Amino acid sequence: MNRKLRRREFLKEVITATVGTMSLPYIVPSSALGSPERDAARDGNIEPSSRITMGFIGVGGMGTNNMRAFLSQPDVQVVAVCDVVKASNEYGHWYKKGWQGPWFGREPARKIVEDHYARKLPRRAGGERSPERDALRRSCDAYSDFRDLLARDDIDAVCITTPDHWHAVPVLMAAAAGKHIYCEKPMSLTVAEGRAMVDAVRRCGVIFQTGTQRRSSQRFRFICELVRNGRIGQLKRVITTIGANNKQAPSKDWQPMPVPDWLDYDMWLGPAPWVPYHKDRCLYTFRFGLDYSGGQTTNLGAHSIDIAQWANGTDHTGPIEVEDLGGEFPKDGLFTTATKVHFRARYANDVELICKTQEGGPLRFEGTEGWIQIQNDELTCYPKSLTTSVIGPNETHLYKSDDHHRNFIDCIKVHRETAAPAEIGHRSVTICHLGNIAMTLKRRLLWDPKKERFVNSEQANRMLSRSMRSPWRL
C-alpha cells in the first residue's frame, strides 16, 4: 500500500488464494471503512477518499480503549499493533470480570481489529464465510518491538499508550520516521524528556496530540473561558485535587517472581534500570514505581493541572516557584511514588496553584469576585449566574474540540495544531515533575520557565533528567 491510501486502492479486489498455499498482503475494502457520503459530510472540503493508516504501540487497558476509539473513525484504518505482552488478563482494574480468555496484549488487540473489519462485510448466501472476510481476519499485523512497526512506510500515524518511561524514545523515533503521534498522558517521565519530545515534533513537522482528553470537553472549555474572560474577577488561586494510590503495595519483604512467558520483560524495562521481575512492577501498577512513572502526581495531576494551565493562560510557560507542603513517600518497599501529594506553585502573575491528595476533591478556581469549581462532574459557582453566562463574540474563545481522537485525525488532514499539542502537554506535566522534586527535597524551589532550570538548587536540576539503560537514549 502507498503511504497515502486512496479509495481507488481500497476498491481493488482482495487477492484470494487456495488456503494454505501462500501468504499474500491484503487491502481492506472501502466498504469496511465507511461511505464517501459520510466522509464528505465529516470532512467538508477535505478529499473524502483519504484514509489515515494507524499503528498502536501499547495495547493494554487504555491502549485498547484508544484503539477502539480510532477504529470507530470511518476514515481510519488500523494496520498494526504492538505490545511486549502477547496476551494476558492480569491488567488489574482493566480486567473484565467473567472474561475467560486473555483480554489485553498484541494478539487480543489484533483480533479486535480484524473482527471489527470482518463484521462490516456480509456473509455469502447460506452463511458461508467469504474470502474477503478471511482476508480481513489477517489484515492487521502484531509486533513485540515497536521499531518494527515504525519501520513500515505505509503507516501515517501512531498511538503510543505505553508506561510513562516508554513515551520519549518511541515519540522521538516516530517523529523521525515522519509519523504523526497521539501520545497518552502524562507526556513524559522527566522534564528533559518532554523538552526533547517537543523539539523532535517541531523539527520533523509532525502532528502531535497529548492524551489529555479534558481539552476536548465542552464543560472544561466553558470553565476556562469563564475564568479567562474575568467572570470571577482576577484569578488568584487554583486548587487541584488528585486521588490516592488505588492499589495495595506488596509486602515489604517481597520476593522476585519468574517472568511469565507472555511478557518480554527486558523490553518492558527498556530504558529503566534492570531489576528483578515482580507482577506488581508491571502492567497497571507500573505507575507506583518512580523508575517508570511519577505516581498519581503525574497520572491524575496531568489532567487537573493541564486545565489549570489552560484557565490561567500559561500554556506556553509555567510557574516561577514550587514548594513542598507535606508530601509523603514510602520509606521502603516495591512502590516508591508519593502516597500523599501536597505542593504549591506560584506564577509570575501571582496566581497560586495547590495540588493535593483528596479523593473525589474538586478542581476549583478562586478569583477576586467569585469562584467556580467542578467536582464529581458537577459544576458549582458563585455567583450562580455564571452557569448561564454566555461568552460574547468579542471575548476570548478557546480552542474548540469535542472529540479528542477525531481532533487528531482532522488536524493530520489539514496539518494544524491539535487541542493538546506537544508544548502544551510538556508544560502541564512539567509542573507535576516540579512538584515531585519539591516534595522529594522537602524545600521551596525557584524555577525559570524559559530556561527550564531551577535557579537555586543544582541538586534539583540533576533531577530534571535521568540516565537510560543501554542501548536506549534520547
C-alpha positions as CSV (number, residue, x, y, z in Angstrom):
1,M,0.0,0.0,0.0
2,N,1.2,3.5,-0.7
3,R,1.8,5.9,2.2
4,K,-1.3,7.8,1.4
5,L,-4.1,5.3,1.0
6,R,-6.8,6.3,-1.5
7,R,-10.2,5.0,-2.2
8,R,-9.2,3.6,-5.6
9,E,-6.8,1.2,-3.8
10,F,-9.4,0.0,-1.4
11,L,-11.7,-0.7,-4.3
12,K,-9.3,-3.2,-5.7
13,E,-10.4,-6.8,-5.3
14,V,-9.0,-8.6,-2.3
15,I,-6.5,-11.1,-3.5
16,T,-7.5,-14.6,-2.7
17,A,-5.6,-17.9,-2.9
18,T,-6.1,-21.5,-2.0
19,V,-6.0,-21.9,1.8
20,G,-2.6,-23.0,3.0
21,T,-0.7,-22.4,-0.3
22,M,0.7,-18.9,0.2
23,S,0.6,-15.7,2.3
24,L,-0.3,-12.5,0.4
25,P,-0.8,-8.9,1.5
26,Y,-4.4,-7.9,1.8
27,I,-6.1,-4.5,1.4
28,V,-9.1,-3.6,3.4
29,P,-12.0,-2.8,1.1
30,S,-13.7,0.6,1.4
31,S,-17.0,-0.9,2.4
32,A,-15.4,-1.9,5.7
33,L,-14.3,1.6,6.5
34,G,-17.1,4.0,5.7
35,S,-19.0,5.6,2.8
36,P,-17.9,8.6,0.7
37,E,-21.0,10.4,1.7
38,R,-20.3,10.1,5.4
39,D,-16.7,11.1,4.9
40,A,-17.7,14.1,2.8
41,A,-20.1,15.3,5.5
42,R,-17.5,14.9,8.2
43,D,-14.5,16.3,6.3
44,G,-16.1,19.3,4.5
45,N,-13.7,20.3,1.8
46,I,-11.1,17.6,2.6
47,E,-10.9,14.9,-0.1
48,P,-13.4,12.3,1.1
49,S,-11.5,9.3,-0.1
50,S,-8.4,9.9,2.1
51,R,-7.6,7.4,4.8
52,I,-5.2,7.7,7.8
53,T,-3.5,4.4,8.5
54,M,-2.5,3.9,12.1
55,G,-0.3,1.6,14.2
56,F,-0.8,1.2,18.0
57,I,2.2,1.0,20.4
58,G,0.9,-0.3,23.7
59,V,-2.4,-2.1,23.8
60,G,-3.1,-2.7,27.4
61,G,-6.2,-1.2,29.1
62,M,-6.0,2.4,28.0
63,G,-4.2,1.4,24.8
64,T,-7.1,-0.8,23.8
65,N,-9.6,1.9,24.6
66,N,-7.7,4.3,22.3
67,M,-7.6,1.7,19.6
68,R,-11.3,1.2,19.8
69,A,-11.9,5.0,19.6
70,F,-9.8,5.3,16.4
71,L,-11.4,2.1,14.9
72,S,-14.8,4.0,15.2
73,Q,-13.5,6.7,12.9
74,P,-14.7,5.9,9.4
75,D,-11.6,7.3,7.7
76,V,-9.0,5.5,9.9
77,Q,-7.5,2.1,9.0
78,V,-5.7,0.2,11.8
79,V,-3.0,-1.9,10.2
80,A,-0.7,-2.8,13.1
81,V,-0.5,-3.2,16.9
82,C,2.5,-3.7,19.1
83,D,3.0,-4.7,22.8
84,V,5.6,-6.6,24.8
85,V,2.7,-8.6,26.2
86,K,1.5,-11.3,23.9
87,A,-1.8,-11.9,25.7
88,S,-2.8,-11.5,29.4
89,N,-5.8,-11.0,31.6
90,E,-3.7,-9.6,34.5
91,Y,-4.4,-5.9,34.0
92,G,-5.8,-5.0,37.3
93,H,-9.0,-2.8,37.2
94,W,-9.0,-3.0,33.4
95,Y,-9.7,-6.8,33.6
96,K,-13.3,-7.6,32.6
97,K,-15.0,-9.8,35.2
98,G,-16.3,-13.0,33.8
99,W,-13.9,-13.0,30.8
100,Q,-12.3,-16.4,30.4
101,G,-9.5,-15.7,27.9
102,P,-6.7,-13.1,27.6
103,W,-8.1,-9.6,27.5
104,F,-5.1,-7.4,26.6
105,G,-1.9,-7.7,24.6
106,R,-0.9,-7.7,21.0
107,E,-2.8,-10.8,20.0
108,P,-6.2,-9.8,21.6
109,A,-5.7,-6.4,20.0
110,R,-5.1,-7.8,16.6
111,K,-8.2,-10.0,16.9
112,I,-10.3,-6.9,17.9
113,V,-9.1,-5.1,14.8
114,E,-9.7,-7.9,12.4
115,D,-13.1,-8.9,13.8
116,H,-14.1,-5.2,13.6
117,Y,-13.5,-5.0,9.9
118,A,-14.8,-8.6,9.1
119,R,-18.1,-7.7,10.8
120,K,-18.6,-5.0,8.3
121,L,-18.7,-7.4,5.3
122,P,-21.7,-9.5,4.6
123,R,-21.6,-13.3,4.5
124,R,-22.3,-15.2,1.3
125,A,-25.7,-16.7,0.7
126,G,-26.2,-19.7,3.1
127,G,-24.0,-18.1,5.7
128,E,-20.7,-19.1,4.2
129,R,-17.6,-17.1,5.0
130,S,-16.3,-15.2,2.1
131,P,-12.7,-14.9,1.0
132,E,-12.9,-11.2,1.8
133,R,-13.9,-11.9,5.4
134,D,-11.0,-14.4,5.8
135,A,-8.6,-11.8,4.3
136,L,-9.8,-9.2,6.8
137,R,-9.1,-11.6,9.6
138,R,-5.4,-11.4,8.5
139,S,-5.3,-7.7,7.8
140,C,-3.6,-6.4,11.0
141,D,0.0,-7.2,11.9
142,A,1.2,-7.7,15.6
143,Y,4.7,-6.8,16.8
144,S,6.6,-7.2,20.0
145,D,9.1,-4.5,19.1
146,F,7.8,-1.0,18.3
147,R,10.7,-0.4,15.9
148,D,9.4,-3.0,13.5
149,L,6.1,-1.1,13.4
150,L,7.8,2.3,12.9
151,A,9.8,0.8,10.0
152,R,6.7,0.4,7.9
153,D,6.3,3.2,5.3
154,D,2.5,2.5,5.0
155,I,1.7,3.9,8.4
156,D,0.7,7.6,8.7
157,A,0.2,7.9,12.4
158,V,0.9,6.0,15.7
159,C,-0.9,6.0,19.1
160,I,1.5,5.5,21.9
161,T,-0.1,4.2,25.1
162,T,2.9,2.7,27.0
163,P,4.1,3.1,30.6
164,D,5.5,6.7,31.1
165,H,9.1,5.6,30.9
166,W,8.4,4.3,27.4
167,H,7.0,7.6,25.9
168,A,10.0,9.6,24.9
169,V,12.0,7.1,22.8
170,P,9.1,5.9,20.7
171,V,7.9,9.5,20.2
172,L,11.4,10.6,19.0
173,M,11.7,7.7,16.7
174,A,8.2,8.1,15.3
175,A,8.8,11.8,14.6
176,A,12.0,10.9,12.8
177,A,10.1,8.4,10.7
178,G,7.5,11.1,9.8
179,K,4.6,9.5,11.7
180,H,2.0,11.7,13.3
181,I,1.7,11.0,17.0
182,Y,-1.1,10.6,19.6
183,C,0.7,10.1,22.9
184,E,-1.1,9.3,26.2
185,K,-0.6,11.5,29.2
186,P,1.5,12.1,31.2
187,M,3.6,13.1,28.2
188,S,7.0,12.4,29.8
189,L,8.9,10.8,32.7
190,T,11.2,13.8,33.1
191,V,11.4,17.5,32.1
192,A,14.4,16.7,29.8
193,E,12.4,14.0,28.0
194,G,9.5,16.3,27.5
195,R,11.6,19.1,26.0
196,A,13.3,16.6,23.7
197,M,9.9,15.3,22.5
198,V,8.7,18.9,21.8
199,D,11.8,19.7,19.8
200,A,11.6,16.5,17.8
201,V,8.0,17.1,16.9
202,R,8.7,20.6,15.7
203,R,11.9,19.6,13.8
204,C,10.1,16.8,12.0
205,G,6.9,18.7,11.3
206,V,4.5,16.0,12.5
207,I,1.2,16.5,14.2
208,F,1.1,15.6,17.9
209,Q,-1.8,15.1,20.3
210,T,-1.4,14.6,24.1
211,G,-4.0,12.3,25.6
212,T,-5.3,14.9,28.0
213,Q,-8.9,14.5,26.8
214,R,-10.4,17.2,29.0
215,R,-9.1,19.6,26.3
216,S,-11.9,18.2,24.2
217,S,-14.6,18.6,26.8
218,Q,-17.2,21.4,26.4
219,R,-17.6,21.7,30.1
220,F,-13.9,22.2,30.9
221,R,-13.6,24.6,28.0
222,F,-16.5,26.6,29.3
223,I,-15.0,26.8,32.8
224,C,-11.7,28.0,31.4
225,E,-13.4,30.6,29.2
226,L,-15.3,32.0,32.2
227,V,-12.0,32.4,34.1
228,R,-10.1,33.8,31.1
229,N,-12.9,36.4,30.5
230,G,-12.9,37.7,34.0
231,R,-16.2,36.2,35.2
232,I,-14.7,35.6,38.7
233,G,-12.6,38.8,38.6
234,Q,-8.9,38.4,38.7
235,L,-7.8,34.8,39.2
236,K,-5.9,34.4,42.4
237,R,-5.9,30.7,43.3
238,V,-6.4,27.3,41.7
239,I,-6.9,24.1,43.8
240,T,-6.3,20.8,42.0
241,T,-7.0,17.5,43.8
242,I,-6.0,14.0,42.8
243,G,-7.0,10.6,44.1
244,A,-4.8,8.4,46.4
245,N,-3.0,5.3,45.2
246,N,-5.6,2.8,44.2
247,K,-3.5,-0.4,44.5
248,Q,-2.2,-2.1,47.6
249,A,1.6,-2.3,47.7
250,P,3.1,-5.8,48.1
251,S,4.6,-6.6,51.4
252,K,8.0,-5.0,52.2
253,D,9.7,-8.4,52.1
254,W,8.5,-9.1,48.5
255,Q,10.5,-11.6,46.5
256,P,11.3,-11.8,42.8
257,M,9.0,-13.8,40.7
258,P,9.6,-15.8,37.5
259,V,8.9,-13.8,34.3
260,P,5.7,-15.1,32.7
261,D,6.1,-16.5,29.2
262,W,3.6,-13.9,27.7
263,L,5.9,-11.0,28.7
264,D,9.1,-9.7,27.1
265,Y,10.3,-8.3,30.4
266,D,13.7,-6.9,29.2
267,M,11.8,-4.9,26.6
268,W,9.2,-3.8,29.1
269,L,12.0,-2.3,31.3
270,G,13.6,-0.7,28.2
271,P,15.5,2.4,29.3
272,A,14.7,1.9,33.0
273,P,17.3,0.2,35.3
274,W,17.4,-3.6,35.3
275,V,15.6,-5.0,38.4
276,P,14.1,-8.5,39.2
277,Y,10.6,-9.1,38.0
278,H,7.5,-8.8,40.2
279,K,4.0,-8.8,38.9
280,D,3.3,-5.5,40.8
281,R,6.1,-3.8,39.0
282,C,4.4,-4.1,35.6
283,L,1.1,-3.7,33.8
284,Y,-1.3,-1.2,35.6
285,T,0.8,-0.9,38.7
286,F,3.9,0.5,36.9
287,R,2.6,3.9,37.9
288,F,3.6,3.3,41.5
289,G,7.3,2.9,40.8
290,L,9.4,6.1,40.2
291,D,11.6,4.3,37.6
292,Y,8.5,4.2,35.4
293,S,6.2,6.9,36.5
294,G,5.6,10.0,38.6
295,G,2.8,8.3,40.5
296,Q,-0.6,9.9,40.9
297,T,1.1,13.3,40.8
298,T,1.6,12.8,37.0
299,N,-1.1,10.3,36.3
300,L,-4.0,12.4,37.7
301,G,-2.3,15.7,38.0
302,A,-1.7,15.7,34.3
303,H,-5.4,16.2,33.9
304,S,-6.3,18.8,36.5
305,I,-3.1,20.8,36.3
306,D,-3.5,20.9,32.5
307,I,-6.9,22.6,32.9
308,A,-5.3,25.0,35.5
309,Q,-2.8,26.0,32.9
310,W,-5.5,26.5,30.3
311,A,-7.6,28.7,32.5
312,N,-4.6,30.7,33.7
313,G,-3.4,31.4,30.1
314,T,0.0,29.8,30.8
315,D,0.0,27.0,28.2
316,H,3.5,28.0,26.9
317,T,5.2,28.8,30.2
318,G,5.0,27.7,33.9
319,P,5.3,28.8,37.5
320,I,8.3,30.6,38.9
321,E,8.3,28.8,42.3
322,V,7.3,25.4,43.7
323,E,7.2,24.4,47.3
324,D,6.6,21.2,49.3
325,L,3.6,21.4,51.7
326,G,3.9,18.0,53.2
327,G,4.2,15.4,50.5
328,E,4.9,11.8,51.7
329,F,6.8,8.9,50.1
330,P,7.2,5.3,51.2
331,K,10.3,4.6,53.2
332,D,10.9,1.1,51.6
333,G,9.1,-1.5,49.6
334,L,8.3,-2.0,45.9
335,F,6.1,1.1,45.5
336,T,8.1,4.3,45.6
337,T,5.8,7.1,44.3
338,A,4.2,9.6,46.7
339,T,1.5,8.2,48.9
340,K,0.4,11.8,49.8
341,V,0.7,14.7,47.4
342,H,0.8,18.2,48.6
343,F,2.7,21.1,47.0
344,R,2.2,24.7,45.9
345,A,3.3,26.5,42.8
346,R,3.3,30.3,42.2
347,Y,3.2,32.0,38.8
348,A,4.7,35.4,37.7
349,N,1.1,36.8,37.7
350,D,0.9,35.9,41.4
351,V,-1.7,33.1,40.8
352,E,-1.2,30.3,43.3
353,L,-1.7,26.6,42.4
354,I,-2.2,24.0,45.0
355,C,-2.1,20.3,44.2
356,K,-3.1,17.8,46.9
357,T,-4.4,14.3,47.5
358,Q,-8.1,14.4,48.2
359,E,-10.3,11.6,47.0
360,G,-13.1,12.9,44.9
361,G,-12.0,16.5,45.5
362,P,-12.8,19.5,43.3
363,L,-10.9,21.4,40.7
364,R,-11.5,24.9,41.9
365,F,-10.8,28.4,40.6
366,E,-10.9,31.4,43.0
367,G,-11.0,35.0,41.9
368,T,-11.4,38.4,43.4
369,E,-15.2,38.4,42.5
370,G,-16.2,34.8,42.7
371,W,-15.3,31.2,42.3
372,I,-16.1,28.2,40.1
373,Q,-15.4,24.5,40.6
374,I,-16.2,21.1,39.2
375,Q,-16.4,18.1,41.4
376,N,-17.7,14.6,40.5
377,D,-18.8,16.1,37.2
378,E,-21.0,18.7,39.0
379,L,-20.3,22.4,38.3
380,T,-20.9,24.9,41.1
381,C,-20.0,28.5,41.3
382,Y,-20.5,31.9,42.9
383,P,-22.3,33.9,41.7
384,K,-24.7,31.2,40.5
385,S,-25.5,33.2,37.3
386,L,-22.1,32.0,36.0
387,T,-23.6,28.7,34.9
388,T,-25.8,30.5,32.3
389,S,-23.2,33.1,31.3
390,V,-22.6,33.5,27.5
391,I,-19.2,34.1,26.1
392,G,-19.7,37.0,23.6
393,P,-18.3,37.1,20.1
394,N,-15.6,39.7,21.0
395,E,-14.5,37.8,24.1
396,T,-11.8,35.1,24.5
397,H,-12.8,31.8,22.9
398,L,-10.6,28.8,23.5
399,Y,-9.7,26.0,21.1
400,K,-12.8,24.1,20.3
401,S,-12.7,20.3,20.1
402,D,-15.5,17.9,21.2
403,D,-13.7,14.6,20.4
404,H,-10.0,14.2,21.2
405,H,-9.4,11.3,18.8
406,R,-11.4,12.9,16.0
407,N,-9.5,16.2,16.5
408,F,-6.2,14.4,16.0
409,I,-7.3,12.9,12.7
410,D,-8.8,16.2,11.4
411,C,-5.6,18.0,12.3
412,I,-3.5,15.5,10.4
413,K,-5.6,16.1,7.3
414,V,-5.2,19.9,7.3
415,H,-1.8,19.9,9.1
416,R,-2.7,22.2,12.0
417,E,-2.2,22.1,15.7
418,T,-4.3,19.8,17.8
419,A,-6.2,20.6,21.0
420,A,-3.3,19.4,23.1
421,P,0.0,19.8,21.1
422,A,3.4,18.7,22.4
423,E,4.3,22.1,24.0
424,I,1.1,22.2,26.0
425,G,1.4,18.6,27.1
426,H,5.0,19.2,28.1
427,R,4.3,22.4,30.1
428,S,1.5,20.8,32.0
429,V,3.3,17.7,33.1
430,T,6.4,19.7,33.9
431,I,4.5,21.2,36.9
432,C,3.8,17.7,38.1
433,H,7.5,16.8,37.8
434,L,8.4,20.0,39.7
435,G,6.0,19.1,42.5
436,N,7.6,15.6,42.8
437,I,11.0,17.2,43.0
438,A,10.0,19.7,45.6
439,M,8.2,17.1,47.7
440,T,11.3,14.8,47.5
441,L,13.7,17.5,48.6
442,K,11.3,19.0,51.1
443,R,12.0,22.6,50.1
444,R,11.0,25.7,48.2
445,L,12.5,25.9,44.8
446,L,12.7,28.8,42.3
447,W,12.1,27.9,38.7
448,D,12.9,29.7,35.4
449,P,10.2,28.5,33.0
450,K,12.1,30.0,30.0
451,K,15.3,28.1,30.6
452,E,13.5,25.2,32.3
453,R,16.1,25.2,35.1
454,F,15.9,25.7,38.9
455,V,17.5,29.0,40.0
456,N,18.5,28.0,43.5
457,S,19.4,24.3,43.5
458,E,21.8,22.2,41.4
459,Q,20.6,19.1,43.3
460,A,17.1,19.8,41.9
461,N,18.5,20.4,38.4
462,R,20.1,17.0,38.4
463,M,16.6,15.5,38.9
464,L,15.3,17.1,35.7
465,S,16.7,14.2,33.6
466,R,17.7,10.5,34.1
467,S,20.2,8.2,32.5
468,M,18.9,5.5,30.3
469,R,19.8,1.8,30.2
470,S,21.8,0.9,27.1
471,P,21.1,0.9,24.2
472,W,18.3,3.4,24.7
473,R,18.9,7.1,24.6
474,L,17.2,10.3,23.7
